[in-house]
Amino acid sequence: MIQANCRSRFTAEDFSYIVRTLAKSGQSAKSEVSLVELLTDQEARDCILDHDRLRDSILNGVENLSISPHLYFYVLTRAVLKDTALGDRALADYVASVLAAFSRSSQMESPTGGGVTYLSDLMLALRQANDRQTFQIRAHVGNYSLFISGILHENVKRRCERGAPDVSFYEEMGSSSYKAAAEHRVARHCDLTPIYRDLAERFHDVRLALNRLADQFINLGDDAHLPLIQV
């Protein structure tokens, strides 16, 4: 299950990268130590992660990036969501976790097993799913729809010309699935209810922000993986 935990999964190399990036310009070793200490404080860490220099360093490739997908996607996702007036850090953390997970194709596979499944098959699977499987399917459909319509939207448009579902289909599927997942006891237990509700209500806005992320910051190439989807 994907949770809003990018910020808790940074590696030692991630913290080293942050220190190198923000403690430059002739600052002393003592300043670097102070920055490391700040990174152990949640509020200070969140402010540091919003620093424009960190975002620009990642985008401009000032160094050969050797950072985790969690740091990479969190910083960039946070930036585009803030520009969309979506300032909740937990929301940015969750969306970044979705991108980090789905950047590995195996994470796109259906929770029912059998690889990547048609969304229509997942909806049918709900009829026989138990309580926990119902939650897993709803959450997966929401996440999958967000990733496809947000990051791979150009692929969706091209396939739509050949009769495949358009972006509005994914918006509807994603929003309704997040809304259903938000009411489930597992979401309440994992503190995901507020995030799912935000995604259900503002799926369109989040999707547009991810479109900008994909268009301006991420180069997926023309052969990005997009399984065929059956309505």
C-alpha positions in Angstrom: 0.0 0.0 0.0 1.3 3.4 -1.0 1.5 5.9 1.9 2.7 9.5 2.2 6.2 8.6 3.3 8.7 10.0 0.9 10.1 12.3 3.5 10.8 9.4 5.9 12.6 7.4 3.2 15.4 9.7 2.3 18.8 8.0 2.2 22.2 9.1 3.7 23.2 10.2 0.2 20.0 12.3 -0.1 20.9 14.2 3.1 24.5 14.6 1.9 23.2 16.0 -1.4 21.0 18.5 0.4 23.9 19.6 2.6 26.2 20.0 -0.4 23.6 22.0 -2.3 22.5 24.4 0.4 25.8 24.8 2.3 27.9 26.2 -0.6 29.1 29.6 -1.5 32.0 29.7 0.9 30.1 28.7 4.0 32.1 27.1 6.8 32.1 23.5 8.0 30.3 24.7 11.1 27.4 25.9 8.9 27.2 22.5 7.2 26.9 20.8 10.6 24.1 23.2 11.5 22.3 22.3 8.4 22.6 18.6 9.1 21.2 19.3 12.6 18.3 21.1 11.0 17.6 18.1 8.9 16.8 16.1 12.0 14.0 18.6 12.9 10.7 17.9 10.9 9.6 21.5 10.6 13.1 22.8 9.7 13.5 19.9 7.2 10.2 20.7 5.5 11.3 24.4 5.1 14.7 23.2 3.7 13.0 20.9 1.2 11.1 23.9 -0.2 14.3 25.8 -0.9 14.5 27.0 -4.5 18.2 26.2 -4.7 17.5 22.6 -4.0 14.8 22.4 -6.7 17.0 24.2 -9.2 20.0 22.0 -8.5 17.9 18.9 -9.2 16.5 20.4 -12.4 19.7 21.9 -13.7 21.9 18.9 -12.9 24.5 20.9 -11.1 25.9 17.6 -9.9 25.5 14.1 -11.2 22.4 13.2 -9.4 22.8 10.2 -7.1 19.7 10.8 -5.0 16.7 8.5 -4.3 13.4 8.7 -6.3 11.8 9.7 -3.0 13.8 13.0 -2.8 13.7 13.6 -6.5 9.9 13.2 -6.8 9.1 14.9 -3.5 11.0 18.1 -4.3 9.6 18.4 -7.8 6.0 17.4 -6.9 6.0 19.8 -4.0 7.1 22.6 -6.4 4.3 22.1 -9.0 1.6 21.5 -6.4 2.5 24.7 -4.6 2.2 26.6 -7.8 -1.3 25.1 -8.1 -2.3 26.4 -4.6 -2.1 22.9 -3.3 0.1 23.6 -0.3 -0.5 20.6 1.9 2.8 18.8 2.4 1.2 15.5 3.2 -0.6 15.6 -0.2 2.7 16.3 -2.0 4.3 13.5 -0.1 1.6 11.1 -1.1 1.6 12.1 -4.8 5.4 11.9 -4.8 5.2 8.4 -3.3 2.9 7.3 -6.1 5.3 8.6 -8.7 8.3 7.0 -7.0 6.4 3.7 -6.8 5.0 3.7 -10.3 8.4 4.7 -11.8 9.0 1.0 -11.3 6.7 -0.8 -13.7 6.1 -3.7 -11.3 4.3 -1.3 -8.9 1.7 -0.7 -11.6 0.5 -4.2 -11.4 -3.0 -4.9 -10.2 -3.4 -5.8 -6.5 -5.5 -8.7 -7.6 -2.4 -10.3 -9.3 -1.7 -11.2 -12.9 0.3 -8.1 -13.9 -1.3 -4.9 -15.2 -5.0 -5.4 -15.5 -7.7 -3.5 -17.4 -9.5 -1.0 -15.2 -12.8 -2.5 -16.3 -11.6 -5.9 -14.9 -10.7 -4.3 -11.6 -14.2 -2.8 -11.4 -15.6 -6.3 -12.0 -13.3 -7.7 -9.4 -14.9 -5.5 -6.8 -18.0 -7.7 -6.9 -16.2 -10.6 -5.3 -13.6 -8.7 -3.4 -13.4 -9.0 0.4 -13.2 -5.8 2.6 -9.5 -5.3 2.4 -9.3 -6.2 -1.3 -12.0 -3.6 -2.0 -9.8 -0.9 -0.4 -6.7 -2.1 -2.3 -8.5 -2.0 -5.6 -10.0 1.4 -5.0 -6.7 2.9 -4.0 -4.8 1.3 -6.9 -7.3 2.6 -9.5 -7.0 6.1 -8.0 -3.2 5.9 -8.0 -3.0 4.3 -11.5 -5.4 6.9 -13.0 -3.5 9.8 -11.5 -0.1 8.5 -12.8 -1.5 7.7 -16.3 -3.4 11.0 -16.7 -0.8 13.1 -15.0 2.6 11.8 -16.1 1.7 9.9 -19.3 -1.0 12.3 -20.5 0.6 12.7 -24.0 0.4 8.9 -24.5 -3.2 9.0 -23.4 -4.0 11.7 -26.0 -2.3 9.7 -28.8 -4.1 6.5 -27.9 -7.4 8.4 -27.6 -7.1 9.2 -31.3 -7.2 5.4 -31.9 -10.3 4.9 -29.8 -8.8 4.5 -26.3 -10.2 6.3 -23.3 -9.4 10.0 -23.0 -8.1 11.9 -20.0 -11.6 12.7 -18.7 -12.1 8.9 -18.3 -9.1 8.6 -16.0 -10.2 11.7 -14.1 -13.6 10.2 -13.4 -12.2 6.8 -12.5 -9.5 8.3 -10.3 -11.7 10.8 -8.5 -14.5 8.3 -7.7 -12.0 5.6 -6.6 -10.2 8.0 -4.2 -13.6 9.1 -2.8 -14.6 5.5 -2.1 -11.2 4.6 -0.7 -11.4 7.6 1.7 -14.4 6.2 3.5 -12.7 2.8 4.1 -11.6 1.8 7.6 -8.1 1.1 6.3 -7.7 4.7 5.1 -8.8 6.0 8.5 -6.4 3.6 10.3 -3.5 4.8 8.1 -4.4 8.5 8.2 -5.0 8.5 4.5 -8.6 9.7 4.6 -7.8 13.5 4.3 -5.4 12.9 1.4 -7.8 10.7 -0.5 -10.6 13.2 0.0 -8.3 16.0 -1.3 -7.4 13.9 -4.4 -11.0 13.1 -5.0 -12.1 16.7 -4.9 -9.1 18.2 -6.7 -8.1 15.4 -9.0 -8.3 17.7 -12.0 -6.0 20.3 -10.4 -3.5 17.7 -9.3 -3.5 16.1 -12.7 -2.8 19.4 -14.4 0.1 20.0 -12.0 1.5 16.6 -12.9 1.1 17.4 -16.6 3.4 20.4 -16.1 5.8 18.2 -14.1 6.0 15.7 -17.0 6.2 18.4 -19.7 8.8 20.7 -18.1 10.9 18.6 -15.7 10.7 14.9 -16.6 11.8 13.3 -19.9 10.1 10.0 -20.3 10.6 9.7 -24.1 8.1 8.5 -26.6 8.2 4.9 -25.5 7.0 5.4 -22.0 5.1 2.4 -20.7 1.3 2.7 -20.9 -0.7 -0.5 -20.9 -3.8 -0.7 -23.0 -6.9 0.2 -21.0 -10.3 -1.2 -21.7 -13.4 0.9 -20.9 
